[in-house]
Amino acid sequence: MNRTPKGMRWQIGFFGRRNVGKSSLLNALTRQRVSIVSDVAGTTTDPVEKPMELLPIGPVLLIDTAGIDDVGALGAQRVERTRRIFDRVDLGIVVAAGSEWGEYEDQILSELVSRGTPAIVVFNKSDLGEPRRAVLEKLAGLGVPHIRTVASRDEGLLDLREALIRAAPDELINAPAIVGDLVPPGELALLVVPIDLEAPKGRLILPQVQAIRDLLDHEAGCLVVKESGLRDALARLRRPPALVVTDSQAFRKVAAETPQEVPLTSFSILFARFKGDLSDLVLGTIGIERLRPGDKVLVAEACTHHPIGDDIGRVKIPGWLNGRVGGALEFVHVQGHDFPEDLAPYRLVVHCGACVANRREVLSRLVRCRRAGVPMTNYGLAIAWSLGIFERALAPFPSAVRVFRQARGDAADGAQEART
């Protein structure tokens, strides 16, 4: 990888009405002409993304959005695309012009606050007027900082940068581990990496690359083999590896060849913890038990690869789940940032590992599923469940095992009460 992937960047969205200077602010902050700037309202029609290194924070993704007050049929579509950005931003910058503050700004701020997303208010074009005292008092009461800028003259940009630094969470500096915390320094992880038709030519897929880097960052070593080389690799090692991590689609073979005393999991389950909430996804996986033939299942893929061959999300997982349920389920697939507003028709959501998405977006989807009463799992967890090795695949995560056993115990108690 030549640069940090979007999914591992702190994502910052610029929201506001048309022509308040969102694009000018983004251009001034990046010192580049990223977004087109014009006096004509509505110049930005689709979200514009700019990855950059914002020191001392690190890698960020700046997202310029269309005006929330856009009008007409096309305007409504642009506003809808802007609203989708709320699902994935880690910080929202509400841009108002001069002294303007009204229902649109209130709506944006309310949306961010209701989601628990940190916000900064920027009064751009501050040379045209001062914000009202009542507005400033409201922001102070909410604990939302405000900055005055004139983006066209680069005024107030240092204040904005300082506000961004103050808003950055500690985990940006001390990023959570993918796998390194599971392997002591000096010990070895054995990574099983199948090379199939969908593997990118000449390189490994993103979760594998990131896992290798994370192990090295934690002073651990790794040995990478294809599934056909696992048995020989284990035999050659003088002592067992601290952990075996496999691509989920090779779970059955790897579980059979890995000694029971060696901890085993998958890249996808590692990313269930890294990008989402492992305990919530474990509870969602239990929802597979309630599936019946004919139920509708949503399969969500964060990337937009072109599926070929025995695609894991379109062929393998449906096959395993159909076999587990004992009949044909109805599968619906979405990709990228697409995710249905109405989740009521679905009995289960199966998400990919989300290596190209950021954690905020995955957590937003988990919350939406929880509100709709629809269980959500991910590829690795669903595969481990379908193959009957679920608890073994969770063994490296004791807290997740406790959540699973408690949920199964509560379910068994409820069933016993129902019988009596």
C-alpha positions in Angstrom: 0.0 0.0 0.0 1.4 3.4 -1.0 -0.9 5.4 1.3 -3.2 4.9 4.3 -6.6 3.5 3.2 -9.7 5.6 3.6 -11.1 3.2 6.1 -8.2 3.9 8.5 -8.5 7.7 8.2 -10.3 10.1 10.5 -13.2 11.3 8.3 -14.2 15.0 8.6 -17.4 16.2 6.8 -18.1 19.8 5.8 -21.9 20.6 6.1 -23.9 23.7 5.4 -26.2 25.6 3.0 -25.2 26.4 -0.5 -22.6 29.1 -1.0 -21.5 29.4 2.6 -17.9 28.6 1.7 -17.6 24.9 2.5 -15.5 24.3 -0.6 -13.3 27.4 0.0 -12.6 26.2 3.5 -11.6 22.7 2.3 -9.3 24.2 -0.3 -7.8 26.6 2.2 -7.2 23.8 4.7 -5.6 21.5 2.2 -3.8 24.4 0.4 -5.1 22.8 -2.9 -7.9 23.4 -5.3 -9.8 20.2 -4.4 -13.4 21.5 -4.8 -14.6 23.9 -7.5 -15.4 27.3 -6.0 -18.0 29.7 -7.5 -20.4 32.4 -6.5 -23.1 30.3 -8.1 -25.0 28.5 -5.4 -25.0 24.7 -5.6 -21.6 24.3 -7.4 -20.8 21.2 -5.3 -23.2 18.5 -6.5 -21.7 15.3 -5.1 -19.5 14.7 -2.1 -15.9 15.4 -2.8 -13.2 13.5 -0.9 -9.7 14.6 -0.2 -7.2 12.3 1.7 -4.4 14.1 3.4 -1.9 14.1 6.3 -3.1 16.6 8.9 -0.3 16.9 11.4 -0.1 16.1 14.2 -3.3 14.2 13.9 -2.2 12.0 11.0 -4.2 10.6 8.0 -7.6 12.2 7.5 -10.3 12.2 4.8 -11.9 15.6 4.2 -15.4 15.4 2.7 -17.1 18.4 1.0 -20.8 18.0 0.6 -23.6 19.6 -1.4 -25.7 22.3 0.2 -28.3 20.9 2.6 -30.8 23.5 1.2 -30.5 22.4 -2.4 -33.8 22.5 -4.3 -35.6 20.7 -7.2 -35.6 17.0 -8.1 -31.8 16.9 -8.6 -31.3 19.0 -5.5 -33.2 16.5 -3.4 -30.9 13.7 -4.6 -27.9 15.8 -3.7 -29.3 16.4 -0.2 -29.9 12.7 0.2 -26.2 12.0 -0.7 -25.1 14.6 1.8 -27.3 13.0 4.5 -25.6 9.6 3.9 -22.2 11.2 4.8 -23.5 11.6 8.4 -23.3 7.8 8.7 -19.5 7.8 8.4 -18.0 11.0 9.5 -16.0 11.0 12.7 -16.3 14.8 13.0 -18.8 17.3 11.5 -17.9 20.8 10.6 -21.1 23.0 10.4 -20.4 26.0 8.1 -22.5 29.1 8.4 -22.1 32.4 6.5 -21.5 35.5 8.6 -24.4 36.0 11.0 -26.7 33.5 9.3 -28.0 30.7 11.5 -31.4 29.1 11.0 -33.3 25.9 10.6 -30.8 24.3 8.3 -27.8 24.8 10.7 -30.0 23.6 13.6 -30.9 20.5 11.6 -27.3 19.7 10.8 -26.1 20.2 14.4 -29.0 18.2 15.8 -28.2 15.3 13.5 -24.5 15.3 14.6 -25.4 15.6 18.3 -28.0 12.9 18.1 -25.4 10.5 16.7 -22.8 11.4 19.2 -20.6 12.8 16.5 -18.3 15.6 17.6 -18.9 18.9 15.8 -17.2 22.2 15.2 -19.1 25.3 14.0 -17.3 27.6 11.6 -18.8 31.1 11.0 -17.2 31.7 7.6 -17.3 35.1 5.8 -17.1 36.6 9.3 -16.2 39.9 7.7 -19.9 40.1 6.6 -21.4 39.9 10.1 -21.2 38.6 13.6 -23.1 35.5 14.9 -26.0 36.3 17.2 -25.4 36.0 21.0 -28.2 33.5 21.4 -26.6 31.2 18.9 -23.2 31.4 20.6 -24.9 30.7 24.0 -26.6 27.6 22.5 -23.3 26.3 21.2 -21.6 26.8 24.5 -24.4 25.0 26.2 -23.9 22.0 23.9 -20.2 22.1 24.3 -19.7 22.8 20.6 -16.7 25.0 19.8 -17.0 27.8 17.2 -14.5 29.4 14.9 -14.6 32.6 12.8 -13.0 32.4 9.4 -12.7 34.2 6.1 -11.6 31.4 3.9 -11.0 33.5 0.8 -8.2 35.4 2.8 -7.0 32.3 4.8 -8.1 34.1 8.0 -8.9 31.8 11.0 -7.4 28.7 9.5 -4.9 28.2 12.3 -7.8 28.4 14.8 -9.6 25.8 12.8 -6.6 23.5 12.7 -6.2 23.9 16.5 -9.9 23.0 17.0 -9.5 19.9 14.8 -6.5 18.8 16.9 -8.5 19.3 20.1 -11.4 17.3 18.7 -9.2 14.4 17.6 -9.7 11.3 19.9 -6.8 9.7 21.7 -7.1 6.5 19.6 -5.9 8.5 16.6 -2.6 8.8 18.3 -2.7 5.4 20.0 -4.6 3.4 17.4 -6.3 0.2 18.5 -4.6 -3.0 17.4 -5.9 -5.3 14.7 -4.0 -8.4 15.9 -0.8 -7.3 17.6 -2.3 -7.3 21.1 -3.1 -11.0 20.7 0.6 -12.0 20.0 3.2 -11.3 22.6 6.4 -9.5 21.4 8.9 -11.9 19.9 6.2 -14.5 19.3 4.8 -15.7 15.9 1.5 -15.5 14.2 0.8 -17.9 11.3 -1.3 -16.2 8.6 -3.2 -18.5 6.1 -3.7 -16.6 2.9 -5.5 -18.3 0.0 -4.8 -17.0 -3.4 -8.0 -17.2 -5.5 -9.4 -15.6 -8.6 -10.5 -12.4 -6.7 -7.1 -11.8 -5.0 -5.6 -8.7 -6.6 -2.8 -9.5 -9.0 0.7 -9.2 -7.6 -0.4 -8.2 -4.0 -2.4 -9.3 -1.0 -5.8 -8.1 0.0 -6.0 -5.2 2.4 -6.8 -7.0 5.7 -3.8 -9.3 5.2 -1.5 -6.4 4.6 -2.8 -4.4 7.5 -2.5 -7.5 9.8 1.2 -8.0 8.8 2.0 -4.3 9.5 0.2 -4.4 12.8 2.1 -7.5 14.0 5.4 -5.8 13.0 4.4 -2.6 14.9 3.8 -4.8 18.0 7.3 -6.4 17.7 5.8 -9.8 16.8 6.6 -11.9 13.8 4.5 -13.6 11.2 4.7 -16.5 8.8 2.5 -16.3 5.8 1.4 -19.5 3.9 -1.3 -20.6 1.6 -3.8 -23.1 3.0 -2.0 -25.9 1.2 1.1 -25.1 3.1 -0.4 -24.9 6.6 0.3 -28.5 7.8 4.0 -28.4 6.7 4.5 -25.0 8.3 3.2 -26.2 11.6 5.5 -29.2 11.4 8.5 -27.1 10.8 8.0 -24.7 13.7 10.0 -25.6 16.8 7.2 -24.3 19.0 3.5 -23.7 18.2 2.5 -20.2 16.9 0.8 -17.9 19.4 -2.1 -17.5 16.9 -3.3 -18.8 13.6 -5.3 -16.4 11.5 -7.0 -17.6 8.3 -9.1 -16.2 5.5 -12.6 -17.1 6.5 -13.3 -19.1 3.4 -10.6 -21.6 4.4 -11.9 -21.9 7.9 -13.0 -25.6 7.6 -9.6 -26.9 6.3 -7.5 -24.7 8.7 -9.6 -25.6 11.7 -9.1 -29.3 10.9 -5.3 -29.0 10.6 -4.6 -26.6 13.5 -4.1 -28.3 16.9 -6.9 -27.6 19.3 -4.5 -26.0 21.8 -3.4 -23.3 19.2 -5.7 -20.2 19.2 -7.5 -19.8 15.8 -9.5 -17.0 14.3 -10.0 -15.2 10.9 -9.1 -11.9 9.4 -12.8 -11.0 9.2 -13.4 -11.7 12.9 -10.3 -9.5 13.7 -12.0 -6.8 11.7 -15.3 -7.3 13.4 -13.5 -6.1 16.5 -11.3 -3.4 14.8 -14.1 -1.8 12.6 -17.2 -2.6 14.6 -18.4 -4.0 17.9 -17.4 -7.6 18.3 -19.9 -8.4 21.1 -22.8 -6.9 19.2 -21.9 -8.8 16.1 -21.6 -12.0 18.1 -25.1 -11.5 19.4 -26.2 -10.8 15.9 -24.7 -14.1 14.7 -27.0 -16.0 17.0 -29.8 -14.6 14.8 -28.9 -17.2 12.3 -30.6 -19.8 14.5 -34.0 -18.0 13.9 -33.7 -18.0 10.1 -36.2 -20.1 8.1 -36.3 -21.0 4.4 -37.6 -18.0 2.4 -36.4 -15.4 4.9 -34.7 -12.3 3.3 -31.0 -11.7 4.2 -29.1 -8.6 3.3 -25.4 -9.0 2.4 -23.5 -5.7 2.6 -20.0 -5.3 1.0 -18.1 -2.1 1.8 -16.0 -2.4 -1.4 -17.2 -2.4 -4.9 -15.2 -5.2 -6.4 -16.5 -7.0 -9.5 -17.6 -10.5 -8.3 -16.2 -13.5 -10.2 -16.0 -17.2 -9.6 -17.1 -18.6 -6.3 -17.6 -15.1 -4.8 -17.7 -15.3 -1.0 -20.7 -13.0 -0.5 -22.7 -14.2 -3.5 -22.0 -17.9 -3.6 -20.1 -19.3 -0.6 -21.9 -17.6 2.3 -25.4 -18.1 0.7 -24.5 -21.8 0.2 -23.3 -22.3 3.8 -26.3 -20.4 5.3 -28.8 -22.3 3.1 -27.2 -25.6 4.3 -27.4 -24.5 7.9 -31.0 -23.4 7.6 -32.1 -26.4 5.6 -33.6 -24.5 2.7 -33.2 -21.6 0.3 -33.0 -18.1 1.8 -33.5 -14.9 -0.3 -30.3 -12.9 -0.5 -30.1 -9.2 -1.4 -26.7 -7.6 -2.0 -25.6 -3.9 -1.6 -22.1 -2.5 -2.1 -20.1 0.6 -1.2 -21.9 3.2 0.9 -25.4 1.9 -0.2 -27.4 0.6 2.7 -31.2 0.4 2.8 -33.2 2.9 4.8 -35.9 0.4 5.5 -34.4 -2.8 7.2 -37.8 -4.2 8.2 -38.0 -6.8 5.3 -34.7 -8.5 6.5 -34.3 -11.2 9.1 -30.5 -10.9 9.1 -27.7 -8.5 7.8 -24.4 -10.1 6.9 -21.6 -7.5 6.6 -18.2 -8.0 5.1 -15.1 -7.3 7.2 -15.3 -3.6 6.2 -11.6 -3.2 5.5 -12.2 -0.2 3.2 -14.9 1.4 5.5 -14.2 3.4 8.6 -15.4 2.3 12.0 -18.0 5.1 12.3 -19.9 3.8 9.3 -20.0 0.2 10.6 -21.1 1.3 14.0 -23.8 3.5 12.4 -25.1 0.4 10.5 -25.0 -1.6 13.8 -27.1 1.1 15.5 -29.6 1.2 12.6 -30.0 -2.6 12.7 -30.5 -2.6 16.5 -33.2 0.0 16.2 -34.9 -2.0 13.5 -34.6 -5.2 15.5 -32.6 -6.9 12.8 -29.5 -8.9 13.9 -26.2 -8.1 12.1 -23.2 -10.3 11.8 -20.2 -10.4 9.5 -18.6 -12.7 7.0 -16.2 -14.5 9.4 -18.6 -14.9 12.2 -21.4 -16.2 9.9 -19.0 -18.7 8.3 -17.7 -19.9 11.6 -21.3 -20.4 12.9 -22.3 -22.2 9.7 -19.3 -24.6 9.9 -19.9 -25.4 13.6 -16.6 -23.8 14.8 -18.0 -20.6 16.2 -16.8 -20.8 19.8 -13.3 -22.0 18.7 -13.0 -19.0 16.4 -13.9 -16.7 19.3 -11.4 -18.2 21.7 -8.8 -15.4 21.3 -11.4 -13.0 22.6 -12.5 -14.0 26.1 -15.0 -11.2 26.5 -16.8 -12.2 23.3 -16.9 -15.8 24.4 -18.6 -14.7 27.7 -21.2 -12.6 25.8 -21.9 -15.6 23.6 -22.2 -18.1 26.5 -24.4 -15.8 28.5 -26.7 -15.2 25.5 -27.0 -18.9 24.9 -27.6 -19.5 28.6 -30.3 -16.9 28.7 -31.9 -18.4 25.6 -31.8 -21.9 27.1 -33.4 -20.6 30.3 -36.1 -18.9 28.3 -36.8 -22.1 26.4 -37.0 -24.1 29.6 -39.4 -21.6 31.1 -41.6 -21.8 28.0 -41.7 -25.6 28.2 -42.7 -25.6 31.9 
